[in-house]
Amino acid sequence: MTGRILMNTRQKVFQSGFKLLNISGLGRFMAPMTQGCGAVFMMHHITPPRTDTFQPNRHLAITPEFLRFAVNRIRSKGYEILHLDEAIDQLKMGYGRKRYAVLTFDDGYKDNLEQAYPVLKELGAPFTVFVTSGLIDRTSELWWLAIERLVAANSELVITEGSEKGPISCATPEEKDRCYEHLMDVLGREVGEEEQRAIVRALAARYGLDLTALADEYMMTWDDLRQLAADPLVTIGAHTHDHYALARLSAEAAEGDIDHGAHRIEQELGLRPKHFAYPYGKPYSVCDRDAEYLEHAGFASALTTFPGVLNSTSAKTPMKLPRVSLNGRFQTSDTLDQYLTGAPFALYRAASWLTGSLRFTSSFSHLFPSTR
């Protein structure tokens, strides 16, 4: 089965699953036990829908219309949308108020200012932007978008000059899907973080992709961030300097990337970020070592992409808080309603425990993806 067919099949299965949870009432039945006290929602891009056939990062983009719908829907379900500071304080205090939600955006994309901000300003909804300072400085690489752009623009790619494996074909839509998945696996898991960036830079040079221009196309500037930071609705958080998977770095390198990112934000915006979001936030890129360092460095919270809602035990692990991904492949009321019950996350954990099936949990985790 090709990657495209497999993804479409998964999408249909999970959409049907959410609809069944809604129609059957199972999510609502489980909610008193599973919905916790609040939820932190994770987003990346807010953009009008694209018509491209090849959209491997589609999960990272929701439309302005769905953002508006989500905010109104969350509120209609009795949730108060809070600043992240307020939510962390409330989490430490425990239950006692109505449930709350937090809106977060990772990386610092230009569309957060141009598309998301007008909607959230109109609705009076506070939100947090976690800034990758190296992308704002234009010294780091949007490597996952670079790979998408390279695969889309070419019929084959030579990954390493002189390699015995030869070029990888990416002429057809199915081949592009396979090529992209292969490259993401190699760059995200098989090689180290520094080697990953070296390979991406070499590919960009070989096929004429300007990485700085790509960042200019997608990322905010420091002046853009100053505009956002001046609004009391907006919190600026840290997201490292170079967007590395921290757990794959040495302790010294991980601490350096954390500190550099926070320092650049303080230099440019005049404030020291209190909150942090891990790049990628998956189990292989988050570890206790870095959580301990973040606490030692004075952060009030650190957010992962571990799927889940906030509950009483979350206060014990403020440096590893879960989030709910608003996934571009599942922009439906059924999905959002079920996320708010917490039932999908409880079922996911139960299935993981019962089956021990890596294949199953990997498939299900596509509902809650990070950049990787």
TORLOBA-220194 format. One record per residue (C-alpha): residue number from 1; residue in three letters; y negated, z, x negated. Coordinates in pm, whole numbers, plus 50000, padded with zeros to 5 digits. Layout:
N
+-----+------+-------+-------+-------+
| pos | code |     y |     z |     x |
+-----+------+-------+-------+-------+
| NUM |  Ala |     Y |     Z |     X |
...
+-----+------+-------+-------+-------+
***
This chain:
372
+-----+------+-------+-------+-------+
| pos | code |     y |     z |     x |
+-----+------+-------+-------+-------+
|   1 |  Met | 50000 | 50000 | 50000 |
|   2 |  Thr | 49662 | 49902 | 49856 |
|   3 |  Gly | 49387 | 50157 | 49799 |
|   4 |  Arg | 49171 | 50007 | 50076 |
|   5 |  Ile | 49452 | 50015 | 50333 |
|   6 |  Leu | 49550 | 50367 | 50226 |
|   7 |  Met | 49191 | 50491 | 50259 |
|   8 |  Asn | 49150 | 50328 | 50600 |
|   9 |  Thr | 49480 | 50478 | 50714 |
|  10 |  Arg | 49380 | 50825 | 50593 |
|  11 |  Gln | 49044 | 50790 | 50762 |
|  12 |  Lys | 49200 | 50698 | 51095 |
|  13 |  Val | 49456 | 50978 | 51069 |
|  14 |  Phe | 49195 | 51242 | 50996 |
|  15 |  Gln | 48954 | 51112 | 51260 |
|  16 |  Ser | 49239 | 51134 | 51510 |
|  17 |  Gly | 49319 | 51483 | 51383 |
|  18 |  Phe | 48964 | 51604 | 51439 |
|  19 |  Lys | 48957 | 51447 | 51784 |
|  20 |  Leu | 49289 | 51617 | 51867 |
|  21 |  Leu | 49159 | 51955 | 51747 |
|  22 |  Asn | 48860 | 51904 | 51974 |
|  23 |  Ile | 49046 | 51782 | 52282 |
|  24 |  Ser | 49329 | 52035 | 52254 |
|  25 |  Gly | 49092 | 52325 | 52210 |
|  26 |  Leu | 49289 | 52447 | 51907 |
|  27 |  Gly | 48977 | 52457 | 51689 |
|  28 |  Arg | 48791 | 52665 | 51947 |
|  29 |  Phe | 49094 | 52892 | 51987 |
|  30 |  Met | 49109 | 52952 | 51611 |
|  31 |  Ala | 48733 | 52989 | 51567 |
|  32 |  Pro | 48707 | 53367 | 51615 |
|  33 |  Met | 48949 | 53407 | 51325 |
|  34 |  Thr | 48836 | 53117 | 51105 |
|  35 |  Gln | 48466 | 53036 | 51144 |
|  36 |  Gly | 48333 | 53319 | 50931 |
|  37 |  Cys | 47967 | 53417 | 50923 |
|  38 |  Gly | 47811 | 53094 | 50803 |
|  39 |  Ala | 47844 | 52761 | 50629 |
|  40 |  Val | 47677 | 52587 | 50337 |
|  41 |  Phe | 47661 | 52212 | 50397 |
|  42 |  Met | 47673 | 51975 | 50101 |
|  43 |  Met | 47511 | 51632 | 50097 |
|  44 |  His | 47413 | 51374 | 49836 |
|  45 |  His | 47254 | 51052 | 49968 |
|  46 |  Ile | 47068 | 51007 | 50297 |
|  47 |  Thr | 47042 | 50631 | 50349 |
|  48 |  Pro | 47063 | 50366 | 50620 |
|  49 |  Pro | 47415 | 50222 | 50648 |
|  50 |  Arg | 47516 | 49954 | 50398 |
|  51 |  Thr | 47707 | 49640 | 50489 |
|  52 |  Asp | 47880 | 49591 | 50151 |
|  53 |  Thr | 48257 | 49553 | 50166 |
|  54 |  Phe | 48295 | 49748 | 49842 |
|  55 |  Gln | 48159 | 50102 | 49886 |
|  56 |  Pro | 48375 | 50343 | 49685 |
|  57 |  Asn | 48106 | 50614 | 49699 |
|  58 |  Arg | 48056 | 50583 | 50071 |
|  59 |  His | 48169 | 50943 | 50118 |
|  60 |  Leu | 47850 | 51056 | 49940 |
|  61 |  Ala | 47607 | 50897 | 50189 |
|  62 |  Ile | 47516 | 50985 | 50546 |
|  63 |  Thr | 47249 | 50822 | 50758 |
|  64 |  Pro | 46914 | 50980 | 50851 |
|  65 |  Glu | 47026 | 50960 | 51213 |
|  66 |  Phe | 47341 | 51161 | 51144 |
|  67 |  Leu | 47139 | 51416 | 50945 |
|  68 |  Arg | 46913 | 51466 | 51246 |
|  69 |  Phe | 47212 | 51487 | 51476 |
|  70 |  Ala | 47385 | 51738 | 51247 |
|  71 |  Val | 47084 | 51971 | 51229 |
|  72 |  Asn | 47042 | 51968 | 51606 |
|  73 |  Arg | 47415 | 52009 | 51663 |
|  74 |  Ile | 47445 | 52300 | 51421 |
|  75 |  Arg | 47158 | 52477 | 51595 |
|  76 |  Ser | 47300 | 52404 | 51941 |
|  77 |  Lys | 47618 | 52584 | 51833 |
|  78 |  Gly | 47418 | 52902 | 51775 |
|  79 |  Tyr | 47361 | 52873 | 51399 |
|  80 |  Glu | 47028 | 52958 | 51237 |
|  81 |  Ile | 46944 | 52730 | 50945 |
|  82 |  Leu | 46829 | 52955 | 50662 |
|  83 |  His | 46689 | 52924 | 50314 |
|  84 |  Leu | 46962 | 52977 | 50055 |
|  85 |  Asp | 46792 | 53300 | 49944 |
|  86 |  Glu | 46810 | 53437 | 50297 |
|  87 |  Ala | 47171 | 53331 | 50339 |
|  88 |  Ile | 47281 | 53503 | 50019 |
|  89 |  Asp | 47101 | 53821 | 50125 |
|  90 |  Gln | 47265 | 53802 | 50466 |
|  91 |  Leu | 47605 | 53742 | 50308 |
|  92 |  Lys | 47570 | 54056 | 50098 |
|  93 |  Met | 47461 | 54257 | 50404 |
|  94 |  Gly | 47764 | 54143 | 50601 |
|  95 |  Tyr | 47796 | 54050 | 50967 |
|  96 |  Gly | 47533 | 54158 | 51215 |
|  97 |  Arg | 47317 | 53855 | 51290 |
|  98 |  Lys | 47403 | 53528 | 51452 |
|  99 |  Arg | 47579 | 53279 | 51231 |
| 100 |  Tyr | 47379 | 53084 | 50978 |
| 101 |  Ala | 47391 | 52753 | 50795 |
| 102 |  Val | 47240 | 52626 | 50470 |
| 103 |  Leu | 47159 | 52263 | 50391 |
| 104 |  Thr | 47203 | 52152 | 50029 |
| 105 |  Phe | 47163 | 51824 | 49842 |
| 106 |  Asp | 47314 | 51761 | 49500 |
| 107 |  Asp | 47171 | 51574 | 49199 |
| 108 |  Gly | 46813 | 51491 | 49300 |
| 109 |  Tyr | 46827 | 51147 | 49461 |
| 110 |  Lys | 46508 | 50967 | 49561 |
| 111 |  Asp | 46637 | 50926 | 49916 |
| 112 |  Asn | 46632 | 51306 | 49956 |
| 113 |  Leu | 46252 | 51277 | 49944 |
| 114 |  Glu | 46213 | 50944 | 50123 |
| 115 |  Gln | 46479 | 50976 | 50394 |
| 116 |  Ala | 46593 | 51338 | 50430 |
| 117 |  Tyr | 46264 | 51521 | 50381 |
| 118 |  Pro | 46074 | 51361 | 50672 |
| 119 |  Val | 46361 | 51445 | 50911 |
| 120 |  Leu | 46398 | 51804 | 50792 |
| 121 |  Lys | 46021 | 51858 | 50780 |
| 122 |  Glu | 45990 | 51744 | 51139 |
| 123 |  Leu | 46276 | 51971 | 51245 |
| 124 |  Gly | 46149 | 52268 | 51041 |
| 125 |  Ala | 46484 | 52297 | 50864 |
| 126 |  Pro | 46483 | 52456 | 50515 |
| 127 |  Phe | 46700 | 52299 | 50247 |
| 128 |  Thr | 46791 | 52320 | 49879 |
| 129 |  Val | 46798 | 52039 | 49623 |
| 130 |  Phe | 47017 | 52102 | 49319 |
| 131 |  Val | 46860 | 51908 | 49033 |
| 132 |  Thr | 47041 | 51747 | 48741 |
| 133 |  Ser | 46752 | 51754 | 48495 |
| 134 |  Gly | 46894 | 51491 | 48258 |
| 135 |  Leu | 46899 | 51239 | 48541 |
| 136 |  Ile | 46538 | 51318 | 48623 |
| 137 |  Asp | 46452 | 51285 | 48251 |
| 138 |  Arg | 46646 | 50955 | 48244 |
| 139 |  Thr | 46845 | 51080 | 47943 |
| 140 |  Ser | 47179 | 51119 | 48122 |
| 141 |  Glu | 47396 | 50869 | 48308 |
| 142 |  Leu | 47477 | 50810 | 48673 |
| 143 |  Trp | 47820 | 50714 | 48550 |
| 144 |  Trp | 48002 | 50703 | 48886 |
| 145 |  Leu | 47736 | 50468 | 49029 |
| 146 |  Ala | 47736 | 50266 | 48709 |
| 147 |  Ile | 48111 | 50210 | 48746 |
| 148 |  Glu | 48064 | 50106 | 49109 |
| 149 |  Arg | 47792 | 49859 | 49009 |
| 150 |  Leu | 47999 | 49716 | 48721 |
| 151 |  Val | 48311 | 49668 | 48933 |
| 152 |  Ala | 48110 | 49511 | 49214 |
| 153 |  Ala | 47936 | 49260 | 48983 |
| 154 |  Asn | 48234 | 49139 | 48778 |
| 155 |  Ser | 48572 | 48973 | 48831 |
| 156 |  Glu | 48730 | 49158 | 48539 |
| 157 |  Leu | 48638 | 49439 | 48302 |
| 158 |  Val | 48737 | 49504 | 47942 |
| 159 |  Ile | 48730 | 49881 | 47918 |
| 160 |  Thr | 48764 | 49913 | 47541 |
| 161 |  Glu | 48710 | 49631 | 47295 |
| 162 |  Gly | 49030 | 49550 | 47109 |
| 163 |  Ser | 49250 | 49736 | 47355 |
| 164 |  Glu | 49606 | 49604 | 47387 |
| 165 |  Lys | 49587 | 49651 | 47764 |
| 166 |  Gly | 49340 | 49365 | 47801 |
| 167 |  Pro | 49094 | 49316 | 48088 |
| 168 |  Ile | 49137 | 49474 | 48430 |
| 169 |  Ser | 49102 | 49227 | 48714 |
| 170 |  Cys | 48853 | 49316 | 48987 |
| 171 |  Ala | 48805 | 48982 | 49159 |
| 172 |  Thr | 48922 | 49064 | 49512 |
| 173 |  Pro | 48821 | 49358 | 49732 |
| 174 |  Glu | 49166 | 49515 | 49684 |
| 175 |  Glu | 49146 | 49471 | 49306 |
| 176 |  Lys | 48799 | 49624 | 49302 |
| 177 |  Asp | 48932 | 49931 | 49483 |
| 178 |  Arg | 49219 | 49966 | 49238 |
| 179 |  Cys | 48998 | 49907 | 48936 |
| 180 |  Tyr | 48744 | 50164 | 49049 |
| 181 |  Glu | 49010 | 50425 | 49123 |
| 182 |  His | 49171 | 50363 | 48785 |
| 183 |  Leu | 48842 | 50397 | 48601 |
| 184 |  Met | 48751 | 50715 | 48787 |
| 185 |  Asp | 49087 | 50864 | 48701 |
| 186 |  Val | 49057 | 50772 | 48333 |
| 187 |  Leu | 48694 | 50881 | 48298 |
| 188 |  Gly | 48723 | 51187 | 48517 |
| 189 |  Arg | 49050 | 51331 | 48393 |
| 190 |  Glu | 49203 | 51155 | 48092 |
| 191 |  Val | 48914 | 51149 | 47845 |
| 192 |  Gly | 48667 | 51421 | 47753 |
| 193 |  Glu | 48318 | 51442 | 47896 |
| 194 |  Glu | 48143 | 51306 | 47585 |
| 195 |  Glu | 48393 | 51021 | 47549 |
| 196 |  Gln | 48349 | 50944 | 47919 |
| 197 |  Arg | 47977 | 50884 | 47871 |
| 198 |  Ala | 48032 | 50683 | 47553 |
| 199 |  Ile | 48271 | 50451 | 47740 |
| 200 |  Val | 48023 | 50410 | 48027 |
| 201 |  Arg | 47737 | 50332 | 47789 |
| 202 |  Ala | 47953 | 50076 | 47608 |
| 203 |  Leu | 48056 | 49913 | 47936 |
| 204 |  Ala | 47695 | 49900 | 48053 |
| 205 |  Ala | 47587 | 49735 | 47727 |
| 206 |  Arg | 47876 | 49488 | 47737 |
| 207 |  Tyr | 47806 | 49373 | 48092 |
| 208 |  Gly | 47426 | 49398 | 48095 |
| 209 |  Leu | 47375 | 49701 | 48318 |
| 210 |  Asp | 47053 | 49893 | 48245 |
| 211 |  Leu | 47142 | 50261 | 48294 |
| 212 |  Thr | 46778 | 50373 | 48284 |
| 213 |  Ala | 46687 | 50120 | 48552 |
| 214 |  Leu | 46981 | 50246 | 48760 |
| 215 |  Ala | 46844 | 50600 | 48736 |
| 216 |  Asp | 46495 | 50474 | 48826 |
| 217 |  Glu | 46646 | 50310 | 49134 |
| 218 |  Tyr | 46828 | 50620 | 49256 |
| 219 |  Met | 46668 | 50934 | 49115 |
| 220 |  Met | 46349 | 51127 | 49184 |
| 221 |  Thr | 46087 | 51187 | 48918 |
| 222 |  Trp | 45944 | 51524 | 48821 |
| 223 |  Asp | 45633 | 51438 | 49025 |
| 224 |  Asp | 45856 | 51378 | 49328 |
| 225 |  Leu | 46020 | 51715 | 49274 |
| 226 |  Arg | 45682 | 51884 | 49238 |
| 227 |  Gln | 45592 | 51743 | 49580 |
| 228 |  Leu | 45908 | 51888 | 49731 |
| 229 |  Ala | 45882 | 52220 | 49549 |
| 230 |  Ala | 45530 | 52271 | 49689 |
| 231 |  Asp | 45673 | 52291 | 50043 |
| 232 |  Pro | 45795 | 52637 | 50149 |
| 233 |  Leu | 46085 | 52471 | 50327 |
| 234 |  Val | 46233 | 52355 | 49996 |
| 235 |  Thr | 46429 | 52547 | 49734 |
| 236 |  Ile | 46498 | 52386 | 49396 |
| 237 |  Gly | 46830 | 52482 | 49238 |
| 238 |  Ala | 46997 | 52398 | 48907 |
| 239 |  His | 47280 | 52148 | 48860 |
| 240 |  Thr | 47309 | 52141 | 48477 |
| 241 |  His | 47127 | 51896 | 48251 |
| 242 |  Asp | 47393 | 51630 | 48192 |
| 243 |  His | 47618 | 51665 | 48500 |
| 244 |  Tyr | 47928 | 51748 | 48298 |
| 245 |  Ala | 48244 | 51903 | 48443 |
| 246 |  Leu | 48176 | 52242 | 48287 |
| 247 |  Ala | 48533 | 52368 | 48266 |
| 248 |  Arg | 48621 | 52064 | 48051 |
| 249 |  Leu | 48363 | 52168 | 47791 |
| 250 |  Ser | 48375 | 52441 | 47528 |
| 251 |  Ala | 48211 | 52768 | 47631 |
| 252 |  Glu | 47917 | 52697 | 47402 |
| 253 |  Ala | 47866 | 52345 | 47539 |
| 254 |  Ala | 47895 | 52460 | 47902 |
| 255 |  Glu | 47643 | 52738 | 47851 |
| 256 |  Gly | 47411 | 52494 | 47675 |
| 257 |  Asp | 47425 | 52247 | 47964 |
| 258 |  Ile | 47355 | 52523 | 48217 |
| 259 |  Asp | 47066 | 52667 | 48015 |
| 260 |  His | 46913 | 52329 | 47934 |
| 261 |  Gly | 46907 | 52231 | 48301 |
| 262 |  Ala | 46748 | 52556 | 48415 |
| 263 |  His | 46496 | 52544 | 48129 |
| 264 |  Arg | 46383 | 52188 | 48208 |
| 265 |  Ile | 46327 | 52281 | 48574 |
| 266 |  Glu | 46123 | 52583 | 48470 |
| 267 |  Gln | 45924 | 52373 | 48223 |
| 268 |  Glu | 45839 | 52104 | 48477 |
| 269 |  Leu | 45809 | 52299 | 48802 |
| 270 |  Gly | 45699 | 52639 | 48678 |
| 271 |  Leu | 45987 | 52825 | 48840 |
| 272 |  Arg | 46320 | 52952 | 48719 |
| 273 |  Pro | 46597 | 52839 | 48956 |
| 274 |  Lys | 46789 | 53125 | 49118 |
| 275 |  His | 47075 | 52920 | 49256 |
| 276 |  Phe | 47324 | 52683 | 49092 |
| 277 |  Ala | 47570 | 52417 | 49205 |
| 278 |  Tyr | 47858 | 52307 | 48981 |
| 279 |  Pro | 47878 | 51935 | 48909 |
| 280 |  Tyr | 48189 | 51815 | 49094 |
| 281 |  Gly | 48286 | 52173 | 49188 |
| 282 |  Lys | 48658 | 52095 | 49198 |
| 283 |  Pro | 48922 | 52338 | 49063 |
| 284 |  Tyr | 48958 | 52147 | 48736 |
| 285 |  Ser | 48582 | 52162 | 48671 |
| 286 |  Val | 48507 | 52522 | 48773 |
| 287 |  Cys | 48641 | 52827 | 48593 |
| 288 |  Asp | 48589 | 53204 | 48574 |
| 289 |  Arg | 48434 | 53170 | 48229 |
| 290 |  Asp | 48140 | 52973 | 48363 |
| 291 |  Ala | 48109 | 53184 | 48679 |
| 292 |  Glu | 48077 | 53493 | 48461 |
| 293 |  Tyr | 47815 | 53325 | 48245 |
| 294 |  Leu | 47611 | 53218 | 48549 |
| 295 |  Glu | 47607 | 53575 | 48675 |
| 296 |  His | 47510 | 53699 | 48328 |
| 297 |  Ala | 47230 | 53437 | 48319 |
| 298 |  Gly | 47080 | 53585 | 48634 |
| 299 |  Phe | 47171 | 53333 | 48904 |
| 300 |  Ala | 47200 | 53475 | 49256 |
| 301 |  Ser | 47466 | 53226 | 49363 |
| 302 |  Ala | 47673 | 52931 | 49243 |
| 303 |  Leu | 47817 | 52674 | 49482 |
| 304 |  Thr | 48136 | 52476 | 49441 |
| 305 |  Thr | 48280 | 52195 | 49650 |
| 306 |  Phe | 48581 | 52408 | 49741 |
| 307 |  Pro | 48614 | 52336 | 50116 |
| 308 |  Gly | 48542 | 52629 | 50341 |
| 309 |  Val | 48299 | 52848 | 50531 |
| 310 |  Leu | 48141 | 53175 | 50427 |
| 311 |  Asn | 48314 | 53499 | 50526 |
| 312 |  Ser | 48317 | 53865 | 50429 |
| 313 |  Thr | 48516 | 53798 | 50112 |
| 314 |  Ser | 48261 | 53540 | 49992 |
| 315 |  Ala | 48023 | 53821 | 49899 |
| 316 |  Lys | 48274 | 53927 | 49633 |
| 317 |  Thr | 48259 | 53583 | 49466 |
| 318 |  Pro | 47894 | 53469 | 49489 |
| 319 |  Met | 47942 | 53256 | 49178 |
| 320 |  Lys | 48216 | 53049 | 49347 |
| 321 |  Leu | 48097 | 52990 | 49702 |
| 322 |  Pro | 48260 | 52718 | 49917 |
| 323 |  Arg | 48075 | 52439 | 50093 |
| 324 |  Val | 48127 | 52200 | 50382 |
| 325 |  Ser | 48085 | 51835 | 50282 |
| 326 |  Leu | 47908 | 51613 | 50533 |
| 327 |  Asn | 48121 | 51313 | 50448 |
| 328 |  Gly | 47987 | 50963 | 50502 |
| 329 |  Arg | 48328 | 50845 | 50620 |
| 330 |  Phe | 48335 | 51099 | 50903 |
| 331 |  Gln | 47992 | 51096 | 51069 |
| 332 |  Thr | 48111 | 51210 | 51412 |
| 333 |  Ser | 48050 | 51502 | 51645 |
| 334 |  Asp | 48423 | 51581 | 51648 |
| 335 |  Thr | 48424 | 51630 | 51272 |
| 336 |  Leu | 48109 | 51842 | 51264 |
| 337 |  Asp | 48221 | 52059 | 51557 |
| 338 |  Gln | 48555 | 52128 | 51395 |
| 339 |  Tyr | 48395 | 52208 | 51060 |
| 340 |  Leu | 48192 | 52475 | 51238 |
| 341 |  Thr | 48507 | 52636 | 51376 |
| 342 |  Gly | 48647 | 52670 | 51025 |
| 343 |  Ala | 48985 | 52560 | 51160 |
| 344 |  Pro | 49033 | 52252 | 50934 |
| 345 |  Phe | 48984 | 52465 | 50624 |
| 346 |  Ala | 49226 | 52731 | 50742 |
| 347 |  Leu | 49485 | 52464 | 50826 |
| 348 |  Tyr | 49429 | 52301 | 50488 |
| 349 |  Arg | 49492 | 52629 | 50306 |
| 350 |  Ala | 49797 | 52701 | 50519 |
| 351 |  Ala | 49940 | 52354 | 50461 |
| 352 |  Ser | 49879 | 52385 | 50087 |
| 353 |  Trp | 50061 | 52717 | 50079 |
| 354 |  Leu | 50350 | 52607 | 50299 |
| 355 |  Thr | 50421 | 52271 | 50146 |
| 356 |  Gly | 50309 | 52313 | 49788 |
| 357 |  Ser | 50269 | 51936 | 49811 |
| 358 |  Leu | 50013 | 51804 | 49566 |
| 359 |  Arg | 50027 | 51467 | 49738 |
| 360 |  Phe | 49938 | 51616 | 50074 |
| 361 |  Thr | 49659 | 51838 | 49953 |
| 362 |  Ser | 49513 | 51558 | 49745 |
| 363 |  Ser | 49501 | 51332 | 50050 |
| 364 |  Phe | 49350 | 51601 | 50270 |
| 365 |  Ser | 49089 | 51687 | 50010 |
| 366 |  His | 48929 | 51345 | 50063 |
| 367 |  Leu | 48763 | 51512 | 50361 |
| 368 |  Phe | 48577 | 51747 | 50131 |
| 369 |  Pro | 48496 | 51535 | 49825 |
| 370 |  Ser | 48255 | 51594 | 49545 |
| 371 |  Thr | 48118 | 51318 | 49326 |
| 372 |  Arg | 48461 | 51273 | 49172 |
+-----+------+-------+-------+-------+
***
